[in-house]
Amino acid sequence: MKPSESTLLVRPEHLNHHGYLFGGRLLEWLDEQAYISAMSLLKPEANLVTVAIDRVVFNKPVKQGSLLRFRSLPVHAGRTSLTVFTQVFLLGAAAETEMFSAYVTFVCLGARERPRAVAPLMVRSLTYASLDSDQARRHWEEVERARRLRAKRA
């Protein structure tokens, strides 16, 4: 499976009073890019909502005029959920620098806004066996570890 990518320009209306990109705006873009990637696996009638964004750490300030590249890859499907790993890169003159990454987890809602099985809505299967790279399998395993930890805490 190929990751989806897009590039966004940081404009004046995206900045805080110190002249840097609002963290909340970056999270909004991250969520949107992950959603687009998730929906590429699903039928249009799927109703996904964000339930978690983990490991939120901002590594670098972002100024007006910066170009940000988002790279999103669906990495895990549960019974009612779909998780996407998204990286954000700051594009520079010579290279791009990873400045942020996170797992975004969506739950599929059905009637009465209750979680519903995601598998019948998938146009492409997302299972451990269907993953085509070691990196994608590591992401799957990381999501599974995090799910087990959450279950222990509950």
C-alpha positions in Angstrom: 0.0 0.0 0.0 1.3 3.4 -0.9 1.1 6.3 1.5 -1.0 9.3 0.5 0.8 12.7 0.4 0.0 16.3 0.2 1.8 19.6 0.7 0.4 22.7 2.4 1.6 26.3 2.5 1.6 28.1 5.9 -0.1 31.4 5.4 -0.5 34.5 7.7 -4.0 33.3 8.9 -2.4 30.1 10.3 -0.1 31.9 12.7 -0.3 32.7 16.4 0.6 36.1 17.8 4.3 35.1 17.9 4.4 34.5 14.1 4.5 30.7 14.3 2.0 28.1 13.1 -0.7 27.4 15.7 -0.3 23.9 17.1 -4.1 23.4 16.8 -4.0 24.2 13.1 -1.3 21.6 12.6 -3.4 19.0 14.5 -6.4 20.0 12.3 -4.4 19.4 9.1 -3.0 16.1 10.5 -6.5 14.8 11.3 -7.8 15.8 7.9 -4.9 14.2 6.0 -5.2 11.0 8.1 -9.0 11.0 7.4 -8.4 11.3 3.6 -6.0 8.3 3.8 -8.4 6.2 5.8 -11.3 6.9 3.5 -9.3 5.8 0.5 -9.8 2.2 1.9 -13.5 2.6 2.5 -16.8 2.9 0.7 -18.2 6.5 0.7 -21.0 5.6 3.1 -18.4 4.9 5.9 -18.8 7.3 8.8 -15.5 7.8 10.5 -14.9 10.0 13.5 -11.5 10.7 15.2 -11.2 9.0 18.6 -7.5 9.4 19.3 -4.3 11.2 18.2 -1.3 9.9 20.1 2.2 11.0 20.8 1.7 14.7 20.0 5.2 16.3 20.2 6.0 19.5 18.2 9.7 19.3 17.2 10.2 22.6 15.4 8.5 26.0 15.1 7.0 26.7 11.7 7.0 30.1 10.2 4.9 31.8 7.5 5.8 30.7 4.0 6.9 27.2 5.1 5.8 24.2 3.1 4.7 21.2 5.0 4.4 17.7 3.4 2.0 15.2 5.0 2.5 11.5 4.4 -0.2 9.2 5.7 -0.4 5.4 5.7 -3.3 3.3 7.0 -1.5 0.8 9.3 -4.1 -1.0 11.4 -7.8 -2.1 11.1 -9.6 -3.3 14.2 -13.2 -4.5 14.5 -14.7 -0.9 14.4 -11.5 1.2 14.1 -8.9 2.2 11.6 -5.5 3.7 12.5 -3.4 5.9 10.2 0.3 6.8 10.8 0.9 10.3 9.6 4.3 12.1 9.3 4.7 15.9 8.8 7.8 17.1 7.1 9.1 20.7 6.9 10.4 21.2 3.3 13.7 23.1 3.0 15.9 24.2 0.2 18.1 21.1 0.3 16.0 18.5 2.2 12.9 17.8 4.2 13.0 17.4 7.9 10.5 15.3 9.8 9.0 17.6 12.4 6.0 15.6 13.7 4.4 12.2 13.5 1.4 10.6 15.1 -1.1 7.7 15.0 -4.6 8.9 14.3 -7.4 6.4 15.2 -10.9 6.6 13.8 -14.0 4.6 14.8 -16.6 3.8 12.3 -20.2 4.8 13.3 -23.4 3.2 12.3 -27.0 3.6 13.3 -27.6 5.8 16.4 -24.0 6.8 16.3 -22.8 3.4 17.7 -19.6 1.8 16.6 -20.0 -0.6 13.7 -17.8 -3.1 12.0 -15.4 -1.5 9.5 -14.5 -4.6 7.5 -17.8 -4.7 5.4 -17.1 -1.1 4.3 -13.5 -1.7 3.2 -12.8 -1.7 -0.6 -9.2 -2.9 0.1 -8.3 -5.3 2.9 -6.1 -4.1 5.7 -4.8 -7.0 7.7 -1.3 -7.9 9.1 -0.9 -10.3 6.2 -1.8 -7.7 3.6 0.9 -5.3 4.7 3.7 -5.1 2.2 6.7 -3.7 4.2 8.5 -4.3 7.4 7.8 -0.7 8.4 4.0 -1.2 8.0 4.1 -4.4 10.0 6.1 -2.6 12.8 3.3 0.1 12.9 0.6 -2.6 13.1 2.5 -4.2 16.1 2.9 -0.8 17.7 -0.9 -0.1 17.5 -1.6 -3.6 18.9 0.8 -2.9 21.9 -1.0 0.4 22.6 -4.4 -1.3 22.4 -3.3 -4.0 24.9 -2.0 -1.3 27.3 -5.3 0.7 27.1 -7.2 -2.5 27.7 -5.2 -3.2 30.9 -5.8 0.3 32.2 -9.6 0.1 31.6 
